[in-house]
Amino acid sequence: MKSGKPTDIDKLYGLEPVIEPGEGSDGVEPFADVQCPYCGETLTVRLDLSAGSQSYVEDCQVCCQPMQMSVRAAEDGTLDAVSAERMDR
């Protein structure tokens, strides 16, 4: 088989494309790394920028504590900033 792009094998076998963390162009939701304010673990979270800037609660994937996620979208719809804060303050 001729060597090509990594996504060529997905097309060949009719597989869903793999989305790598950090990708987010072409209407695909971006990923961001945030640090849990409770346990300190770095988590990769998927962000939905279709609603623009927003705030929501998401549980830490490691310690299960609720984090207040704040997502700020730029005017062009790209990610401007993301943060995770403790809920017990």
Helices and strands as residue ranges (DSSP letters): H 7-13, E 31-35, E 42-46, G 49-51, E 54-59, E 66-73, E 79-86
